[in-house]
């Protein structure tokens, strides 16, 4: 089986990655890092750079975890893409990072994390930085 982490280069994403490495090590499973920009975006702050990818691979390897980084662009909703990849790789758990949001922000804008929690048919580990 596999641990899937939805990663963006933010403190929340870093916390999710760290938790996912620990979870993959505890379960003795491989780790898939999903760092996917929106298809057609000319520039994406959601995409981890080469140095960040190298640091993630080094961190996971040092912890004894086999890691795969996926950075293919996605179309549509990010939450749908996370759930789709989790199904495709038969992930045993999805790890996501959460950020603090006001009640009004939650009402108006929704949340990819909330959608993943509601749509996933497998355990979801949600962490904060």
URWO-V797981 format. One record per backbone hydrogen bond with DSSP energy under -0.5 kcal/mol. CO is the residue of the C=O (numbers start at 1). NH is the residue of the N-H. Records with the same first field share a line. If there is no record, write none. Layout:
BEGIN
CO: NH + NH
END
This chain:
BEGIN
1: 30
2: 92 + 93
3: 32
4: 95
5: 7 + 34
8: 10
10: 14
11: 15
12: 16
13: 17
14: 18
15: 19
16: 20
17: 21
18: 22
19: 23
20: 24
21: 25
22: 26
23: 27
24: 28 + 29
30: 3
31: 33 + 68
32: 5 + 34
33: 35 + 70
34: 7
35: 37
37: 74
38: 41
44: 47
49: 53
50: 54
51: 55
52: 56
53: 57
54: 58
55: 59
56: 60
57: 61
58: 62
59: 63
60: 65
61: 64
66: 31
68: 33 + 70
69: 71
70: 35
74: 39
77: 81
78: 82
79: 83
80: 84
81: 85
82: 86
83: 87
84: 88
85: 89
86: 90 + 91
87: 90
90: 2
92: 123
93: 4
94: 125
95: 6
96: 127
98: 129
102: 106
103: 107
104: 108
105: 109
106: 110
111: 115
112: 116
113: 117
114: 118
115: 119
116: 120
123: 94
124: 126
125: 96
127: 98
END
